[in-house]
Amino acid sequence: MKITEITLNSDQFKELLKASIIELFQENREEFSKLLSEIIEDIAMERAIQEGEETETVSREAIFKIL
Protein backbone atom coordinates (compact mmCIF):
# COMPACT_ATOMS: atom_id res chain seq x y z
CA MET A 1 0.00 0.00 0.00
CA LYS A 2 1.43 3.34 -1.07
CA ILE A 3 0.75 6.48 0.98
CA THR A 4 0.54 9.74 -0.94
CA GLU A 5 1.52 12.96 0.76
CA ILE A 6 -0.53 16.09 0.06
CA THR A 7 0.80 19.56 0.72
CA LEU A 8 -1.54 22.51 1.25
CA ASN A 9 -0.77 26.12 1.90
CA SER A 10 -2.61 27.99 4.62
CA ASP A 11 -5.34 29.37 2.33
CA GLN A 12 -5.97 25.98 0.73
CA PHE A 13 -6.21 24.33 4.12
CA LYS A 14 -8.61 27.01 5.35
CA GLU A 15 -10.91 26.54 2.32
CA LEU A 16 -10.82 22.76 2.65
CA LEU A 17 -11.67 23.00 6.34
CA LYS A 18 -14.57 25.39 5.64
CA ALA A 19 -15.95 23.10 2.94
CA SER A 20 -15.69 20.09 5.26
CA ILE A 21 -17.50 21.87 8.10
CA ILE A 22 -20.26 23.06 5.77
CA GLU A 23 -20.70 19.52 4.44
CA LEU A 24 -20.88 18.14 7.99
CA PHE A 25 -23.57 20.67 8.91
CA GLN A 26 -25.59 19.90 5.79
CA GLU A 27 -25.41 16.14 6.27
CA ASN A 28 -26.19 16.27 9.99
CA ARG A 29 -28.51 19.26 10.13
CA GLU A 30 -30.96 17.78 12.64
CA GLU A 31 -28.25 16.69 15.07
CA PHE A 32 -26.54 20.09 14.94
CA SER A 33 -29.89 21.82 15.41
CA LYS A 34 -30.54 19.78 18.55
CA LEU A 35 -27.02 20.47 19.82
CA LEU A 36 -27.36 24.22 19.27
CA SER A 37 -30.76 24.23 20.99
CA GLU A 38 -29.29 22.52 24.04
CA ILE A 39 -26.39 24.97 24.14
CA ILE A 40 -28.76 27.95 23.96
CA GLU A 41 -30.94 26.48 26.71
CA ASP A 42 -27.88 25.92 28.93
CA ILE A 43 -26.72 29.50 28.40
CA ALA A 44 -30.20 30.84 29.17
CA MET A 45 -30.41 28.73 32.34
CA GLU A 46 -26.98 29.91 33.47
CA ARG A 47 -27.98 33.56 32.93
CA ALA A 48 -31.27 33.03 34.78
CA ILE A 49 -29.44 31.50 37.72
CA GLN A 50 -26.93 34.37 37.81
CA GLU A 51 -29.75 36.91 37.64
CA GLY A 52 -31.60 35.08 40.40
CA GLU A 53 -28.54 35.16 42.63
CA GLU A 54 -28.36 38.95 42.28
CA THR A 55 -32.04 39.66 43.05
CA GLU A 56 -33.89 39.90 46.31
CA THR A 57 -35.17 36.63 47.76
CA VAL A 58 -38.92 36.06 47.96
CA SER A 59 -40.80 33.90 50.42
CA ARG A 60 -42.45 30.68 49.33
CA GLU A 61 -45.79 32.12 50.42
CA ALA A 62 -45.43 35.10 48.07
CA ILE A 63 -44.69 32.80 45.14
CA PHE A 64 -47.75 30.62 45.81
CA LYS A 65 -49.95 33.72 46.06
CA ILE A 66 -48.86 34.69 42.55
CA LEU A 67 -49.46 31.19 41.20
PDB file with SEQRES, HELIX, SHEET and CRYST1 records, atoms N, CA, C and O in Angstrom:
SEQRES   1 A   67  MET LYS ILE THR GLU ILE THR LEU ASN SER ASP GLN PHE          
SEQRES   2 A   67  LYS GLU LEU LEU LYS ALA SER ILE ILE GLU LEU PHE GLN          
SEQRES   3 A   67  GLU ASN ARG GLU GLU PHE SER LYS LEU LEU SER GLU ILE          
SEQRES   4 A   67  ILE GLU ASP ILE ALA MET GLU ARG ALA ILE GLN GLU GLY          
SEQRES   5 A   67  GLU GLU THR GLU THR VAL SER ARG GLU ALA ILE PHE LYS          
SEQRES   6 A   67  ILE LEU                                                      
HELIX    1 AA1 SER A   10  GLU A   27  1                                  18    
HELIX    2 AA2 ARG A   29  GLU A   54  1                                  26    
HELIX    3 AA3 ARG A   60  ILE A   66  1                                   7    
CRYST1    1.000    1.000    1.000  90.00  90.00  90.00 P 1           1          
ATOM      1  N   MET A   1       0.840  -1.182   0.000  1.00  0.00           N  
ATOM      2  CA  MET A   1       0.000   0.000   0.000  1.00  0.00           C  
ATOM      3  C   MET A   1       0.880   1.239   0.000  1.00  0.00           C  
ATOM      4  O   MET A   1       1.771   1.376   0.839  1.00  0.00           O  
ATOM      5  N   LYS A   2       0.633   2.128  -0.931  1.00  0.00           N  
ATOM      6  CA  LYS A   2       1.426   3.336  -1.070  1.00  0.00           C  
ATOM      7  C   LYS A   2       0.667   4.511  -0.468  1.00  0.00           C  
ATOM      8  O   LYS A   2      -0.516   4.700  -0.750  1.00  0.00           O  
ATOM      9  N   ILE A   3       1.345   5.298   0.359  1.00  0.00           N  
ATOM     10  CA  ILE A   3       0.748   6.481   0.976  1.00  0.00           C  
ATOM     11  C   ILE A   3       1.203   7.703   0.192  1.00  0.00           C  
ATOM     12  O   ILE A   3       2.395   7.892  -0.051  1.00  0.00           O  
ATOM     13  N   THR A   4       0.238   8.531  -0.200  1.00  0.00           N  
ATOM     14  CA  THR A   4       0.543   9.739  -0.944  1.00  0.00           C  
ATOM     15  C   THR A   4       0.492  10.924  -0.001  1.00  0.00           C  
ATOM     16  O   THR A   4      -0.438  11.047   0.797  1.00  0.00           O  
ATOM     17  N   GLU A   5       1.464  11.778  -0.083  1.00  0.00           N  
ATOM     18  CA  GLU A   5       1.516  12.962   0.760  1.00  0.00           C  
ATOM     19  C   GLU A   5       0.936  14.139  -0.011  1.00  0.00           C  
ATOM     20  O   GLU A   5       1.251  14.347  -1.182  1.00  0.00           O  
ATOM     21  N   ILE A   6       0.080  14.908   0.665  1.00  0.00           N  
ATOM     22  CA  ILE A   6      -0.528  16.086   0.058  1.00  0.00           C  
ATOM     23  C   ILE A   6      -0.046  17.309   0.831  1.00  0.00           C  
ATOM     24  O   ILE A   6      -0.031  17.317   2.062  1.00  0.00           O  
ATOM     25  N   THR A   7       0.342  18.325   0.099  1.00  0.00           N  
ATOM     26  CA  THR A   7       0.803  19.556   0.719  1.00  0.00           C  
ATOM     27  C   THR A   7      -0.186  20.673   0.396  1.00  0.00           C  
ATOM     28  O   THR A   7      -0.553  20.874  -0.761  1.00  0.00           O  
ATOM     29  N   LEU A   8      -0.610  21.394   1.423  1.00  0.00           N  
ATOM     30  CA  LEU A   8      -1.541  22.507   1.249  1.00  0.00           C  
ATOM     31  C   LEU A   8      -0.947  23.758   1.880  1.00  0.00           C  
ATOM     32  O   LEU A   8      -0.306  23.695   2.928  1.00  0.00           O  
ATOM     33  N   ASN A   9      -1.166  24.879   1.237  1.00  0.00           N  
ATOM     34  CA  ASN A   9      -0.765  26.115   1.902  1.00  0.00           C  
ATOM     35  C   ASN A   9      -1.886  26.528   2.857  1.00  0.00           C  
ATOM     36  O   ASN A   9      -2.932  25.881   2.907  1.00  0.00           O  
ATOM     37  N   SER A  10      -1.672  27.563   3.584  1.00  0.00           N  
ATOM     38  CA  SER A  10      -2.610  27.991   4.615  1.00  0.00           C  
ATOM     39  C   SER A  10      -3.989  28.297   4.044  1.00  0.00           C  
ATOM     40  O   SER A  10      -4.996  27.879   4.614  1.00  0.00           O  
ATOM     41  N   ASP A  11      -4.051  29.016   2.931  1.00  0.00           N  
ATOM     42  CA  ASP A  11      -5.335  29.371   2.332  1.00  0.00           C  
ATOM     43  C   ASP A  11      -6.073  28.135   1.816  1.00  0.00           C  
ATOM     44  O   ASP A  11      -7.290  28.033   1.963  1.00  0.00           O  
ATOM     45  N   GLN A  12      -5.351  27.212   1.223  1.00  0.00           N  
ATOM     46  CA  GLN A  12      -5.972  25.984   0.726  1.00  0.00           C  
ATOM     47  C   GLN A  12      -6.536  25.162   1.881  1.00  0.00           C  
ATOM     48  O   GLN A  12      -7.641  24.624   1.800  1.00  0.00           O  
ATOM     49  N   PHE A  13      -5.759  25.077   2.949  1.00  0.00           N  
ATOM     50  CA  PHE A  13      -6.206  24.332   4.118  1.00  0.00           C  
ATOM     51  C   PHE A  13      -7.463  24.962   4.709  1.00  0.00           C  
ATOM     52  O   PHE A  13      -8.406  24.259   5.073  1.00  0.00           O  
ATOM     53  N   LYS A  14      -7.471  26.285   4.801  1.00  0.00           N  
ATOM     54  CA  LYS A  14      -8.612  27.007   5.350  1.00  0.00           C  
ATOM     55  C   LYS A  14      -9.872  26.740   4.516  1.00  0.00           C  
ATOM     56  O   LYS A  14     -10.936  26.483   5.080  1.00  0.00           O  
ATOM     57  N   GLU A  15      -9.768  26.797   3.201  1.00  0.00           N  
ATOM     58  CA  GLU A  15     -10.905  26.542   2.320  1.00  0.00           C  
ATOM     59  C   GLU A  15     -11.394  25.101   2.432  1.00  0.00           C  
ATOM     60  O   GLU A  15     -12.599  24.850   2.453  1.00  0.00           O  
ATOM     61  N   LEU A  16     -10.465  24.164   2.504  1.00  0.00           N  
ATOM     62  CA  LEU A  16     -10.822  22.758   2.653  1.00  0.00           C  
ATOM     63  C   LEU A  16     -11.544  22.520   3.975  1.00  0.00           C  
ATOM     64  O   LEU A  16     -12.533  21.789   4.029  1.00  0.00           O  
ATOM     65  N   LEU A  17     -11.051  23.130   5.022  1.00  0.00           N  
ATOM     66  CA  LEU A  17     -11.671  22.997   6.338  1.00  0.00           C  
ATOM     67  C   LEU A  17     -13.082  23.587   6.335  1.00  0.00           C  
ATOM     68  O   LEU A  17     -14.011  22.978   6.866  1.00  0.00           O  
ATOM     69  N   LYS A  18     -13.243  24.764   5.740  1.00  0.00           N  
ATOM     70  CA  LYS A  18     -14.569  25.390   5.643  1.00  0.00           C  
ATOM     71  C   LYS A  18     -15.540  24.481   4.890  1.00  0.00           C  
ATOM     72  O   LYS A  18     -16.665  24.257   5.337  1.00  0.00           O  
ATOM     73  N   ALA A  19     -15.100  23.964   3.751  1.00  0.00           N  
ATOM     74  CA  ALA A  19     -15.954  23.100   2.944  1.00  0.00           C  
ATOM     75  C   ALA A  19     -16.342  21.837   3.723  1.00  0.00           C  
ATOM     76  O   ALA A  19     -17.479  21.375   3.634  1.00  0.00           O  
ATOM     77  N   SER A  20     -15.412  21.294   4.471  1.00  0.00           N  
ATOM     78  CA  SER A  20     -15.690  20.086   5.263  1.00  0.00           C  
ATOM     79  C   SER A  20     -16.703  20.372   6.356  1.00  0.00           C  
ATOM     80  O   SER A  20     -17.607  19.569   6.588  1.00  0.00           O  
ATOM     81  N   ILE A  21     -16.564  21.508   7.031  1.00  0.00           N  
ATOM     82  CA  ILE A  21     -17.499  21.871   8.104  1.00  0.00           C  
ATOM     83  C   ILE A  21     -18.891  22.111   7.536  1.00  0.00           C  
ATOM     84  O   ILE A  21     -19.884  21.665   8.112  1.00  0.00           O  
ATOM     85  N   ILE A  22     -18.968  22.813   6.410  1.00  0.00           N  
ATOM     86  CA  ILE A  22     -20.263  23.058   5.767  1.00  0.00           C  
ATOM     87  C   ILE A  22     -20.924  21.738   5.382  1.00  0.00           C  
ATOM     88  O   ILE A  22     -22.123  21.560   5.593  1.00  0.00           O  
ATOM     89  N   GLU A  23     -20.157  20.822   4.825  1.00  0.00           N  
ATOM     90  CA  GLU A  23     -20.697  19.520   4.437  1.00  0.00           C  
ATOM     91  C   GLU A  23     -21.198  18.752   5.661  1.00  0.00           C  
ATOM     92  O   GLU A  23     -22.253  18.118   5.610  1.00  0.00           O  
ATOM     93  N   LEU A  24     -20.443  18.809   6.756  1.00  0.00           N  
ATOM     94  CA  LEU A  24     -20.878  18.143   7.991  1.00  0.00           C  
ATOM     95  C   LEU A  24     -22.200  18.709   8.485  1.00  0.00           C  
ATOM     96  O   LEU A  24     -23.099  17.956   8.860  1.00  0.00           O  
ATOM     97  N   PHE A  25     -22.325  20.039   8.487  1.00  0.00           N  
ATOM     98  CA  PHE A  25     -23.571  20.675   8.915  1.00  0.00           C  
ATOM     99  C   PHE A  25     -24.733  20.259   8.021  1.00  0.00           C  
ATOM    100  O   PHE A  25     -25.820  19.958   8.516  1.00  0.00           O  
ATOM    101  N   GLN A  26     -24.516  20.240   6.724  1.00  0.00           N  
ATOM    102  CA  GLN A  26     -25.588  19.898   5.792  1.00  0.00           C  
ATOM    103  C   GLN A  26     -26.023  18.442   5.951  1.00  0.00           C  
ATOM    104  O   GLN A  26     -27.215  18.144   5.887  1.00  0.00           O  
ATOM    105  N   GLU A  27     -25.085  17.552   6.154  1.00  0.00           N  
ATOM    106  CA  GLU A  27     -25.414  16.137   6.267  1.00  0.00           C  
ATOM    107  C   GLU A  27     -26.015  15.764   7.617  1.00  0.00           C  
ATOM    108  O   GLU A  27     -26.724  14.766   7.736  1.00  0.00           O  
ATOM    109  N   ASN A  28     -25.725  16.575   8.633  1.00  0.00           N  
ATOM    110  CA  ASN A  28     -26.186  16.266   9.990  1.00  0.00           C  
ATOM    111  C   ASN A  28     -26.982  17.430  10.575  1.00  0.00           C  
ATOM    112  O   ASN A  28     -26.854  17.751  11.757  1.00  0.00           O  
ATOM    113  N   ARG A  29     -27.790  18.046   9.749  1.00  0.00           N  
ATOM    114  CA  ARG A  29     -28.510  19.262  10.126  1.00  0.00           C  
ATOM    115  C   ARG A  29     -29.343  19.078  11.408  1.00  0.00           C  
ATOM    116  O   ARG A  29     -29.298  19.919  12.306  1.00  0.00           O  
ATOM    117  N   GLU A  30     -30.084  18.001  11.482  1.00  0.00           N  
ATOM    118  CA  GLU A  30     -30.962  17.777  12.637  1.00  0.00           C  
ATOM    119  C   GLU A  30     -30.161  17.630  13.933  1.00  0.00           C  
ATOM    120  O   GLU A  30     -30.536  18.195  14.961  1.00  0.00           O  
ATOM    121  N   GLU A  31     -29.071  16.882  13.886  1.00  0.00           N  
ATOM    122  CA  GLU A  31     -28.248  16.692  15.075  1.00  0.00           C  
ATOM    123  C   GLU A  31     -27.631  18.009  15.536  1.00  0.00           C  
ATOM    124  O   GLU A  31     -27.601  18.303  16.731  1.00  0.00           O  
ATOM    125  N   PHE A  32     -27.138  18.800  14.583  1.00  0.00           N  
ATOM    126  CA  PHE A  32     -26.542  20.089  14.941  1.00  0.00           C  
ATOM    127  C   PHE A  32     -27.599  21.049  15.474  1.00  0.00           C  
ATOM    128  O   PHE A  32     -27.325  21.845  16.372  1.00  0.00           O  
ATOM    129  N   SER A  33     -28.800  20.974  14.924  1.00  0.00           N  
ATOM    130  CA  SER A  33     -29.887  21.818  15.406  1.00  0.00           C  
ATOM    131  C   SER A  33     -30.213  21.493  16.864  1.00  0.00           C  
ATOM    132  O   SER A  33     -30.396  22.392  17.685  1.00  0.00           O  
ATOM    133  N   LYS A  34     -30.283  20.201  17.175  1.00  0.00           N  
ATOM    134  CA  LYS A  34     -30.540  19.776  18.555  1.00  0.00           C  
ATOM    135  C   LYS A  34     -29.417  20.235  19.478  1.00  0.00           C  
ATOM    136  O   LYS A  34     -29.666  20.727  20.579  1.00  0.00           O  
ATOM    137  N   LEU A  35     -28.179  20.069  19.020  1.00  0.00           N  
ATOM    138  CA  LEU A  35     -27.024  20.469  19.824  1.00  0.00           C  
ATOM    139  C   LEU A  35     -27.044  21.963  20.109  1.00  0.00           C  
ATOM    140  O   LEU A  35     -26.829  22.383  21.246  1.00  0.00           O  
ATOM    141  N   LEU A  36     -27.301  22.769  19.083  1.00  0.00           N  
ATOM    142  CA  LEU A  36     -27.358  24.218  19.269  1.00  0.00           C  
ATOM    143  C   LEU A  36     -28.497  24.615  20.200  1.00  0.00           C  
ATOM    144  O   LEU A  36     -28.340  25.529  21.009  1.00  0.00           O  
ATOM    145  N   SER A  37     -29.633  23.948  20.100  1.00  0.00           N  
ATOM    146  CA  SER A  37     -30.762  24.227  20.994  1.00  0.00           C  
ATOM    147  C   SER A  37     -30.384  23.963  22.444  1.00  0.00           C  
ATOM    148  O   SER A  37     -30.697  24.756  23.332  1.00  0.00           O  
ATOM    149  N   GLU A  38     -29.713  22.852  22.675  1.00  0.00           N  
ATOM    150  CA  GLU A  38     -29.290  22.522  24.038  1.00  0.00           C  
ATOM    151  C   GLU A  38     -28.288  23.539  24.570  1.00  0.00           C  
ATOM    152  O   GLU A  38     -28.348  23.920  25.739  1.00  0.00           O  
ATOM    153  N   ILE A  39     -27.382  23.971  23.730  1.00  0.00           N  
ATOM    154  CA  ILE A  39     -26.393  24.968  24.139  1.00  0.00           C  
ATOM    155  C   ILE A  39     -27.080  26.278  24.510  1.00  0.00           C  
ATOM    156  O   ILE A  39     -26.752  26.894  25.525  1.00  0.00           O  
ATOM    157  N   ILE A  40     -28.034  26.701  23.682  1.00  0.00           N  
ATOM    158  CA  ILE A  40     -28.761  27.946  23.956  1.00  0.00           C  
ATOM    159  C   ILE A  40     -29.551  27.827  25.251  1.00  0.00           C  
ATOM    160  O   ILE A  40     -29.572  28.765  26.048  1.00  0.00           O  
ATOM    161  N   GLU A  41     -30.198  26.694  25.472  1.00  0.00           N  
ATOM    162  CA  GLU A  41     -30.943  26.476  26.713  1.00  0.00           C  
ATOM    163  C   GLU A  41     -30.018  26.528  27.924  1.00  0.00           C  
ATOM    164  O   GLU A  41     -30.362  27.127  28.943  1.00  0.00           O  
ATOM    165  N   ASP A  42     -28.852  25.907  27.820  1.00  0.00           N  
ATOM    166  CA  ASP A  42     -27.884  25.915  28.927  1.00  0.00           C  
ATOM    167  C   ASP A  42     -27.422  27.333  29.240  1.00  0.00           C  
ATOM    168  O   ASP A  42     -27.312  27.711  30.406  1.00  0.00           O  
ATOM    169  N   ILE A  43     -27.155  28.113  28.205  1.00  0.00           N  
ATOM    170  CA  ILE A  43     -26.717  29.500  28.398  1.00  0.00           C  
ATOM    171  C   ILE A  43     -27.832  30.314  29.066  1.00  0.00           C  
ATOM    172  O   ILE A  43     -27.579  31.089  29.989  1.00  0.00           O  
ATOM    173  N   ALA A  44     -29.069  30.125  28.587  1.00  0.00           N  
ATOM    174  CA  ALA A  44     -30.203  30.842  29.167  1.00  0.00           C  
ATOM    175  C   ALA A  44     -30.396  30.464  30.640  1.00  0.00           C  
ATOM    176  O   ALA A  44     -30.661  31.327  31.478  1.00  0.00           O  
ATOM    177  N   MET A  45     -30.263  29.177  30.948  1.00  0.00           N  
ATOM    178  CA  MET A  45     -30.412  28.727  32.335  1.00  0.00           C  
ATOM    179  C   MET A  45     -29.323  29.329  33.216  1.00  0.00           C  
ATOM    180  O   MET A  45     -29.590  29.775  34.331  1.00  0.00           O  
ATOM    181  N   GLU A  46     -28.100  29.338  32.706  1.00  0.00           N  
ATOM    182  CA  GLU A  46     -26.984  29.912  33.468  1.00  0.00           C  
ATOM    183  C   GLU A  46     -27.228  31.392  33.752  1.00  0.00           C  
ATOM    184  O   GLU A  46     -26.992  31.864  34.864  1.00  0.00           O  
ATOM    185  N   ARG A  47     -27.702  32.119  32.742  1.00  0.00           N  
ATOM    186  CA  ARG A  47     -27.984  33.558  32.934  1.00  0.00           C  
ATOM    187  C   ARG A  47     -29.122  33.768  33.924  1.00  0.00           C  
ATOM    188  O   ARG A  47     -29.074  34.684  34.744  1.00  0.00           O  
ATOM    189  N   ALA A  48     -30.145  32.919  33.849  1.00  0.00           N  
ATOM    190  CA  ALA A  48     -31.272  33.034  34.775  1.00  0.00           C  
ATOM    191  C   ALA A  48     -30.817  32.776  36.211  1.00  0.00           C  
ATOM    192  O   ALA A  48     -31.246  33.463  37.138  1.00  0.00           O  
ATOM    193  N   ILE A  49     -29.960  31.800  36.384  1.00  0.00           N  
ATOM    194  CA  ILE A  49     -29.441  31.496  37.721  1.00  0.00           C  
ATOM    195  C   ILE A  49     -28.612  32.671  38.244  1.00  0.00           C  
ATOM    196  O   ILE A  49     -28.759  33.068  39.400  1.00  0.00           O  
ATOM    197  N   GLN A  50     -27.746  33.226  37.399  1.00  0.00           N  
ATOM    198  CA  GLN A  50     -26.932  34.374  37.810  1.00  0.00           C  
ATOM    199  C   GLN A  50     -27.814  35.562  38.178  1.00  0.00           C  
ATOM    200  O   GLN A  50     -27.578  36.238  39.179  1.00  0.00           O  
ATOM    201  N   GLU A  51     -28.835  35.807  37.355  1.00  0.00           N  
ATOM    202  CA  GLU A  51     -29.748  36.911  37.638  1.00  0.00           C  
ATOM    203  C   GLU A  51     -30.488  36.670  38.951  1.00  0.00           C  
ATOM    204  O   GLU A  51     -30.684  37.592  39.742  1.00  0.00           O  
ATOM    205  N   GLY A  52     -30.893  35.430  39.174  1.00  0.00           N  
ATOM    206  CA  GLY A  52     -31.596  35.084  40.400  1.00  0.00           C  
ATOM    207  C   GLY A  52     -30.727  35.252  41.634  1.00  0.00           C  
ATOM    208  O   GLY A  52     -31.225  35.608  42.702  1.00  0.00           O  
ATOM    209  N   GLU A  53     -29.445  35.001  41.499  1.00  0.00           N  
ATOM    210  CA  GLU A  53     -28.535  35.158  42.633  1.00  0.00           C  
ATOM    211  C   GLU A  53     -28.332  36.623  42.998  1.00  0.00           C  
ATOM    212  O   GLU A  53     -27.950  36.935  44.126  1.00  0.00           O  
ATOM    213  N   GLU A  54     -28.585  37.522  42.054  1.00  0.00           N  
ATOM    214  CA  GLU A  54     -28.362  38.950  42.279  1.00  0.00           C  
ATOM    215  C   GLU A  54     -29.640  39.682  42.701  1.00  0.00           C  
ATOM    216  O   GLU A  54     -29.582  40.865  43.037  1.00  0.00           O  
ATOM    217  N   THR A  55     -30.780  39.008  42.691  1.00  0.00           N  
ATOM    218  CA  THR A  55     -32.035  39.665  43.047  1.00  0.00           C  
ATOM    219  C   THR A  55     -32.433  39.325  44.483  1.00  0.00           C  
ATOM    220  O   THR A  55     -31.881  38.424  45.116  1.00  0.00           O  
ATOM    221  N   GLU A  56     -33.386  40.064  44.953  1.00  0.00           N  
ATOM    222  CA  GLU A  56     -33.887  39.895  46.308  1.00  0.00           C  
ATOM    223  C   GLU A  56     -34.636  38.571  46.441  1.00  0.00           C  
ATOM    224  O   GLU A  56     -35.366  38.176  45.532  1.00  0.00           O  
ATOM    225  N   THR A  57     -34.459  37.896  47.555  1.00  0.00           N  
ATOM    226  CA  THR A  57     -35.171  36.630  47.759  1.00  0.00           C  
ATOM    227  C   THR A  57     -36.636  36.900  48.088  1.00  0.00           C  
ATOM    228  O   THR A  57     -36.983  37.943  48.641  1.00  0.00           O  
ATOM    229  N   VAL A  58     -37.482  35.943  47.738  1.00  0.00           N  
ATOM    230  CA  VAL A  58     -38.921  36.061  47.961  1.00  0.00           C  
ATOM    231  C   VAL A  58     -39.371  34.835  48.730  1.00  0.00           C  
ATOM    232  O   VAL A  58     -38.856  33.736  48.522  1.00  0.00           O  
ATOM    233  N   SER A  59     -40.328  35.023  49.615  1.00  0.00           N  
ATOM    234  CA  SER A  59     -40.805  33.897  50.416  1.00  0.00           C  
ATOM    235  C   SER A  59     -41.613  32.927  49.558  1.00  0.00           C  
ATOM    236  O   SER A  59     -42.141  33.288  48.506  1.00  0.00           O  
ATOM    237  N   ARG A  60     -41.692  31.714  50.026  1.00  0.00           N  
ATOM    238  CA  ARG A  60     -42.452  30.682  49.330  1.00  0.00           C  
ATOM    239  C   ARG A  60     -43.934  31.072  49.260  1.00  0.00           C  
ATOM    240  O   ARG A  60     -44.617  30.836  48.263  1.00  0.00           O  
ATOM    241  N   GLU A  61     -44.388  31.663  50.328  1.00  0.00           N  
ATOM    242  CA  GLU A  61     -45.790  32.123  50.418  1.00  0.00           C  
ATOM    243  C   GLU A  61     -46.099  33.121  49.305  1.00  0.00           C  
ATOM    244  O   GLU A  61     -47.139  33.024  48.654  1.00  0.00           O  
ATOM    245  N   ALA A  62     -45.214  34.064  49.090  1.00  0.00           N  
ATOM    246  CA  ALA A  62     -45.426  35.098  48.069  1.00  0.00           C  
ATOM    247  C   ALA A  62     -45.499  34.460  46.677  1.00  0.00           C  
ATOM    248  O   ALA A  62     -46.299  34.881  45.841  1.00  0.00           O  
ATOM    249  N   ILE A  63     -44.682  33.468  46.438  1.00  0.00           N  
ATOM    250  CA  ILE A  63     -44.695  32.795  45.140  1.00  0.00           C  
ATOM    251  C   ILE A  63     -46.026  32.074  44.936  1.00  0.00           C  
ATOM    252  O   ILE A  63     -46.620  32.173  43.862  1.00  0.00           O  
ATOM    253  N   PHE A  64     -46.498  31.356  45.943  1.00  0.00           N  
ATOM    254  CA  PHE A  64     -47.747  30.616  45.805  1.00  0.00           C  
ATOM    255  C   PHE A  64     -48.961  31.545  45.677  1.00  0.00           C  
ATOM    256  O   PHE A  64     -49.962  31.173  45.064  1.00  0.00           O  
ATOM    257  N   LYS A  65     -48.878  32.739  46.246  1.00  0.00           N  
ATOM    258  CA  LYS A  65     -49.949  33.721  46.057  1.00  0.00           C  
ATOM    259  C   LYS A  65     -50.044  34.116  44.591  1.00  0.00           C  
ATOM    260  O   LYS A  65     -51.141  34.247  44.047  1.00  0.00           O  
ATOM    261  N   ILE A  66     -48.893  34.306  43.953  1.00  0.00           N  
ATOM    262  CA  ILE A  66     -48.856  34.695  42.549  1.00  0.00           C  
ATOM    263  C   ILE A  66     -49.398  33.572  41.671  1.00  0.00           C  
ATOM    264  O   ILE A  66     -50.136  33.818  40.717  1.00  0.00           O  
ATOM    265  N   LEU A  67     -49.021  32.336  42.003  1.00  0.00           N  
ATOM    266  CA  LEU A  67     -49.464  31.194  41.201  1.00  0.00           C  
ATOM    267  C   LEU A  67     -50.934  30.934  41.436  1.00  0.00           C  
ATOM    268  O   LEU A  67     -51.499  30.011  40.850  1.00  0.00           O  
TER     269      LEU A  67                                                      
END                                                                             
